[in-house]
């Protein structure tokens, strides 16, 4: 991350598998690069991880705002106060918002009221659909970020087309093309049903030039497998039988669940 900044590149992808310390990398980089304002866009389920890891890894004074709850109007007000409060100006300000609210007018208006030292997309495959409202809004965030990061352990969940919006958020020069049509024409193979005689949506049947795509990713993104950095023993599976007879409340709950499933 710091090497990317030193090279003058204002973006990076972190494609590390789960459990390899992606959030720690962000907090370490924030302190090494003196970021004072950080916007983190993530699923609501990962907010607690950002809160916990900030406590573990931030040695500098910081304040973290969880802007994933409440009405859009309330979030707008909370983000505005968070950004403008004189009390927070001498601290690293970390604002966490979720993907489902980022594109709402009130929230987007508050977020784009200033430039951010860094904008992080956690689980960046949430923007894999180029036509989705959230993707369009997040791509507009690029102009408000000094440094941009996408991070996920699974950058490809359905097919290689998932990569387009994630890499475009970093910078148009990563792919060297500005639209999804050109990306599909370069890396996807389509087949028209019935020889193209009827008006059907073409079917994705394969890929091409994937080595070229992987080379572009390697130039701009960091990748790491869990096996490469975690010293873990082999998985051991143990099945334990537990009697519910000695715990009437558990047996009652089990019976209720069984009846509900019938």
Secondary structure by P-SEA (a helix, b strand, c coil): caaaaaaccccccccccccccaaaaaaaaaaaacccbbbbbccccaaaaaaaaaaacccccccccccccccaaaaaaaaaaaaccccccccbbbbbbcccccccaaaaaaaacccccbbbbcccccccccccaaaaaaaaccccccbbbbbcccccccccccaaaaaaaacccccccccaaaaaaccbbbbbccccccccccccccccaaaaaaaaaaacbbbbccccccccccbbbbbbbbbccccaaaaaaaaaaaaaac
